Every structure is written in C-alpha cells, then in structure tokens.
C-alpha cells in the first residue's frame, strides 16, 4: 500500500465521489451522495477544493477529508467536514495519514483553531482525534418534532425578518457555533429577530423553511435559536409560529447541532421532541 494525496482541485469528479461514497459505506447515518449533491454541499458550507484531499492507493481513490476555513471570533478557524476511509482500508493506518496531512495543511494555511464533529457512538474516530490533540468541548443534538401553532403574535412582541448575512452585524449574534449553524452555511435560509417592549431584543433565530409542491411549509430546520431571557412556553410558541410563517397546520421542526446543554433543547425534549443524532464537538488549538 502506497498512499498519495491529491487536492480535490486536482482530482477527477468520479474519483472524488467514489472516495466519498466508499469512505462512508456502513457509516452511522447514510451519507451517499451524487456529484450534484456533493458539490452543492461543498458550495453551501464553504468547503475548499484546495484544502480538501483525496487519498489514492495507486490510481484507486480510497479516502477523503473535506476542509473549510473561516475567520471566527477573529481567529482563522478550520472545520473538518467529513473524513471517510474505504472499508478495506480501515484499521491500516490510513486515518492517521489523513490526520497528519490535514494538520500539515492547517499549519501551512496559518489555521489557529481546528474544529470537527463526530457521531457520539463513533468511539474509534473520537479516540483518533484525541490522539492528535482534539478535545471534546460540547455535545450536540439533532431533534425532530411536530407542532401546530396559531398565527397570532402577542402584542408585546414584534418580529423583524432579516437576511442571514445581516446577523453578523448584530452585537448579540453568536458567531462561535458549530460550522453548519453559522450564517455562512445558511445563506439560502432566513433569520428573524424578536423584540419586546422598549425594542429590547429577546432573541433571534436562523432557520430554513422547506416547502412542498403546494406551496405550503412542511418543515422548518433550525440552525440557531438564541434567547436572552428565561425560556418560557409562551415565547417559544410565538417564535415557532413566526418561523413557520403562521402555517395553521402541523409543521415538522428539526434542530441542527444544538448544544444539549441549551435550555431550549431541554424544553423541546420535555415537550415531545425526539433525539435523532448526538455528536461531540471537538476543538484543537494550533
């Protein structure tokens, strides 16, 4: 076995997709993708063709790492958006070579903070990342639940709709959140700010509505929901009614990579929302 690394920008599309799909065969969640879906994800999440790599054994693509870099809280921050190794190459040291090459790229790029998420049950991967200096800093959950909300807002609360990129201009916007929950990864989504009396901000939400063929909202994906006061049922009902557009029908809601320590998550789980996936968030300071 002789492993050679190439940047995605140096690879044939077929080799990239083969490396991804073979690398995630038998994974905890289904991640198989077509070329169209793969490159849409690459663009939407700001992943780099020049910083991401495919590992070859001869002319055979056998592993892949996707990487992106952003400035977060003033620090050059990298995200590992997926590390996959073909099943017959697992346990043969390929993962270690991928990590070493990835960290070399980070050092070359002047990365200060490296981040990633790993499925909680993927203990082998977590141990590997820890061996290379990553530490677990949080537990993240995807929740799923259905609710029906009335389209009535309380007189004491008003809502301002803005573009996701406008969140970055707000002093209360939380910039340092998991990569996929940052506004840069949700450019085709929506954002709302919630104000109380005296124009005091009560919180904000970054989300995306999924519409069916009849023009009705079927699902709302929540990437960030931050409240600046105690979580209460009335406020959450108003927020959920607002972000689903006041649809007077049952709407499915999903949270993405929300901290399990969030009181909002605790509230939703106590009100029937189900945990779909749990991940650990890991960070390494370079």
C-alpha positions as CSV (number, residue, x, y, z in Angstrom):
1,X,0.0,0.0,0.0
2,X,1.4,3.3,-1.1
3,X,-0.8,6.3,-0.2
4,X,-0.7,9.5,-2.3
5,X,-2.7,12.6,-1.5
6,X,-4.2,15.0,-4.1
7,X,-6.3,18.1,-3.6
8,X,-9.9,17.9,-4.7
9,X,-9.0,20.5,-7.3
10,X,-6.5,18.1,-8.8
11,X,-8.9,15.1,-9.0
12,X,-11.5,13.8,-11.4
13,X,-15.1,14.2,-10.3
14,X,-15.6,10.5,-10.5
15,X,-12.7,9.9,-8.1
16,X,-13.9,12.4,-5.6
17,X,-17.4,10.9,-5.5
18,X,-16.0,7.4,-5.3
19,X,-13.8,8.4,-2.4
20,X,-16.7,9.9,-0.5
21,X,-19.2,7.2,-1.1
22,X,-16.8,4.3,-0.4
23,X,-15.4,6.2,2.6
24,X,-18.8,6.4,4.3
25,X,-20.1,2.9,3.4
26,X,-21.6,1.4,6.5
27,X,-21.5,4.7,8.4
28,X,-23.8,5.5,11.3
29,X,-26.0,7.6,9.1
30,X,-26.4,7.3,5.3
31,X,-24.1,9.8,3.6
32,X,-24.1,8.5,0.0
33,X,-24.2,11.4,-2.5
34,X,-24.4,12.1,-6.2
35,X,-22.0,14.5,-7.8
36,X,-24.7,17.2,-7.8
37,X,-25.4,16.9,-4.1
38,X,-21.8,16.7,-3.2
39,X,-20.8,19.9,-4.9
40,X,-23.9,21.7,-3.7
41,X,-22.8,20.8,-0.2
42,X,-19.3,22.0,-0.9
43,X,-20.6,25.4,-2.0
44,X,-23.3,25.8,0.6
45,X,-20.9,25.0,3.5
46,X,-17.9,26.9,2.2
47,X,-15.7,23.9,1.9
48,X,-12.5,24.3,-0.1
49,X,-11.4,22.3,-3.1
50,X,-7.8,23.3,-2.5
51,X,-7.8,22.4,1.2
52,X,-9.7,19.2,0.9
53,X,-7.9,16.0,0.0
54,X,-8.4,12.5,-1.6
55,X,-6.1,9.6,-0.7
56,X,-5.1,7.3,-3.5
57,X,-3.6,3.8,-3.4
58,X,-2.1,3.8,-6.8
59,X,-4.8,5.1,-9.0
60,X,-7.6,4.0,-6.7
61,X,-9.4,6.6,-4.5
62,X,-9.6,5.2,-1.0
63,X,-10.2,8.0,1.5
64,X,-11.2,11.7,1.7
65,X,-11.2,14.7,4.0
66,X,-13.2,17.8,3.4
67,X,-11.9,21.1,4.9
68,X,-13.0,24.7,5.1
69,X,-11.5,27.8,6.7
70,X,-13.3,30.9,8.1
71,X,-12.5,33.8,10.4
72,X,-14.4,33.1,13.6
73,X,-14.1,35.5,16.6
74,X,-11.0,36.9,14.9
75,X,-9.3,33.6,14.6
76,X,-8.6,31.6,11.5
77,X,-10.7,28.5,12.1
78,X,-10.8,25.3,10.1
79,X,-13.6,22.7,10.0
80,X,-13.2,19.1,9.1
81,X,-16.5,18.5,7.2
82,X,-16.1,14.8,6.8
83,X,-13.3,12.1,7.0
84,X,-14.1,8.8,5.3
85,X,-12.0,5.7,4.6
86,X,-13.0,2.8,2.3
87,X,-13.9,-0.2,4.4
88,X,-11.0,-2.4,3.2
89,X,-8.5,0.3,4.2
90,X,-9.8,0.9,7.7
91,X,-7.6,-0.1,10.6
92,X,-4.5,0.0,8.3
93,X,-3.2,3.5,9.3
94,X,-4.8,5.4,6.5
95,X,-6.8,7.6,9.1
96,X,-3.6,8.6,10.8
97,X,-2.1,9.6,7.4
98,X,-5.2,11.6,6.7
99,X,-4.9,13.4,10.0
100,X,-1.2,14.2,9.6
101,X,-1.8,15.6,6.1
102,X,-4.8,17.6,7.2
103,X,-2.9,19.1,10.1
104,X,0.0,19.9,7.8
105,X,-2.4,21.8,5.5
106,X,-3.8,23.7,8.5
107,X,-0.3,24.7,9.6
108,X,0.5,25.8,6.1
109,X,-2.7,27.9,6.0
110,X,-2.0,29.6,9.3
111,X,-5.0,28.0,11.0
112,X,-5.3,28.8,14.7
113,X,-8.3,26.7,15.7
114,X,-9.4,23.3,14.2
115,X,-12.9,22.0,14.7
116,X,-15.0,19.0,13.9
117,X,-18.0,16.9,15.0
118,X,-18.1,13.2,15.4
119,X,-21.1,10.9,16.0
120,X,-21.1,10.0,19.7
121,X,-21.1,6.3,19.0
122,X,-18.0,6.5,16.7
123,X,-15.6,5.9,19.5
124,X,-12.7,4.8,17.2
125,X,-12.8,8.2,15.4
126,X,-13.1,10.1,18.6
127,X,-10.0,8.4,20.1
128,X,-8.1,9.1,16.9
129,X,-8.9,12.8,17.0
130,X,-8.0,12.9,20.7
131,X,-4.7,11.3,19.9
132,X,-4.0,14.3,17.6
133,X,-4.9,16.9,20.2
134,X,-8.6,17.5,19.7
135,X,-10.7,17.8,22.8
136,X,-14.4,17.4,23.3
137,X,-16.0,20.8,24.2
138,X,-19.7,20.1,23.8
139,X,-22.4,17.5,23.0
140,X,-24.7,18.4,20.0
141,X,-28.1,17.0,19.1
142,X,-30.4,16.9,16.2
143,X,-34.0,16.9,17.4
144,X,-37.2,16.3,15.5
145,X,-40.7,17.2,16.4
146,X,-44.1,18.2,15.0
147,X,-46.2,21.1,16.4
148,X,-49.2,23.1,15.3
149,X,-49.1,26.8,16.1
150,X,-51.6,29.6,15.8
151,X,-50.5,32.5,13.7
152,X,-51.1,35.1,16.4
153,X,-48.3,37.2,17.9
154,X,-48.5,38.7,21.3
155,X,-49.0,42.5,21.2
156,X,-45.9,43.0,23.4
157,X,-43.6,41.2,20.9
158,X,-42.7,42.1,17.4
159,X,-40.6,40.3,14.8
160,X,-38.0,41.7,12.3
161,X,-37.0,39.5,9.4
162,X,-33.5,39.9,8.0
163,X,-31.1,38.1,5.7
164,X,-28.8,35.6,7.4
165,X,-25.7,37.6,6.5
166,X,-27.1,40.6,8.4
167,X,-26.8,38.6,11.6
168,X,-23.0,39.2,11.6
169,X,-23.7,42.9,12.1
170,X,-25.5,42.4,15.4
171,X,-23.7,42.7,18.7
172,X,-25.7,39.8,20.2
173,X,-25.1,37.4,17.3
174,X,-23.3,34.2,18.5
175,X,-20.5,33.7,16.0
176,X,-18.7,30.7,17.5
177,X,-21.2,27.9,17.0
178,X,-20.8,24.6,15.0
179,X,-19.8,25.3,11.4
180,X,-23.1,24.2,9.8
181,X,-25.0,26.5,12.1
182,X,-23.1,29.7,11.2
183,X,-24.9,32.1,8.9
184,X,-22.3,31.5,6.1
185,X,-23.6,27.9,5.8
186,X,-27.2,29.0,5.7
187,X,-27.1,31.8,3.1
188,X,-30.3,30.5,1.4
189,X,-32.1,30.4,4.7
190,X,-33.9,33.1,6.8
191,X,-33.3,35.0,10.0
192,X,-35.7,36.7,12.5
193,X,-35.1,38.9,15.5
194,X,-37.6,39.0,18.3
195,X,-38.1,42.3,20.2
196,X,-40.1,43.1,23.4
197,X,-41.3,46.3,24.9
198,X,-38.8,49.2,24.5
199,X,-37.3,47.5,21.5
200,X,-35.2,45.2,23.6
201,X,-34.0,42.1,21.7
202,X,-35.5,38.9,23.2
203,X,-33.6,36.6,20.9
204,X,-33.1,35.5,17.3
205,X,-33.4,32.5,15.0
206,X,-31.5,31.3,11.9
207,X,-33.6,28.8,10.0
208,X,-34.7,27.4,6.7
209,X,-38.2,26.6,5.6
210,X,-38.9,23.5,3.4
211,X,-41.9,23.9,1.1
212,X,-44.0,21.2,-0.6
213,X,-45.3,21.2,-4.2
214,X,-48.5,23.0,-3.0
215,X,-46.5,26.0,-1.6
216,X,-47.1,25.0,2.0
217,X,-44.4,24.9,4.7
218,X,-43.8,21.3,5.6
219,X,-40.6,21.5,7.6
220,X,-38.5,24.2,9.4
221,X,-34.8,23.5,10.0
222,X,-33.5,25.5,13.0
223,X,-29.7,26.2,12.9
224,X,-29.6,28.8,15.7
225,X,-32.2,29.8,18.3
226,X,-30.9,32.1,21.0
227,X,-32.9,33.6,23.7
228,X,-31.6,36.3,26.1
229,X,-34.1,35.6,28.9
230,X,-35.5,32.6,30.6
231,X,-37.1,30.1,28.2
232,X,-40.9,30.0,28.6
233,X,-43.7,28.3,26.7
234,X,-45.4,31.5,25.5
235,X,-42.3,33.0,23.9
236,X,-41.3,29.7,22.2
237,X,-44.8,29.3,20.8
238,X,-44.7,32.8,19.4
239,X,-41.2,32.1,17.8
240,X,-42.2,28.8,16.3
241,X,-45.4,30.3,14.9
242,X,-43.4,33.1,13.4
243,X,-40.7,31.0,11.8
244,X,-43.2,28.6,10.2
245,X,-44.9,31.6,8.7
246,X,-48.0,31.2,10.8
247,X,-49.0,28.0,8.9
248,X,-52.2,26.8,10.5
249,X,-51.3,23.2,10.2
250,X,-48.9,20.7,11.8
251,X,-45.3,21.6,10.8
252,X,-42.3,19.4,11.4
253,X,-39.3,21.1,13.1
254,X,-35.7,19.9,13.2
255,X,-32.8,21.4,15.2
256,X,-29.2,21.0,13.8
257,X,-26.2,20.6,16.0
258,X,-27.8,22.4,19.0
259,X,-25.9,22.2,22.3
260,X,-27.5,19.6,24.6
261,X,-27.0,22.0,27.5
262,X,-29.3,24.6,25.9
263,X,-32.4,25.2,28.0
264,X,-34.3,25.4,24.7
265,X,-33.3,21.9,23.9
266,X,-34.3,20.7,27.3
267,X,-37.7,22.3,26.9
268,X,-38.2,20.8,23.4
269,X,-37.3,17.3,24.6
270,X,-39.7,17.6,27.6
271,X,-42.4,18.6,25.1
272,X,-42.1,15.5,22.9
273,X,-39.2,16.3,20.5
274,X,-37.1,13.2,19.8
275,X,-33.3,13.0,19.6
276,X,-32.3,11.8,16.1
277,X,-28.5,12.0,16.4
278,X,-26.0,13.1,19.0
279,X,-22.5,14.3,18.2
280,X,-19.5,15.5,20.1
281,X,-18.0,18.8,19.1
282,X,-14.2,18.7,19.2
283,X,-11.6,21.5,19.1
284,X,-7.8,21.7,18.7
285,X,-5.8,24.9,19.2
286,X,-2.8,25.1,16.9
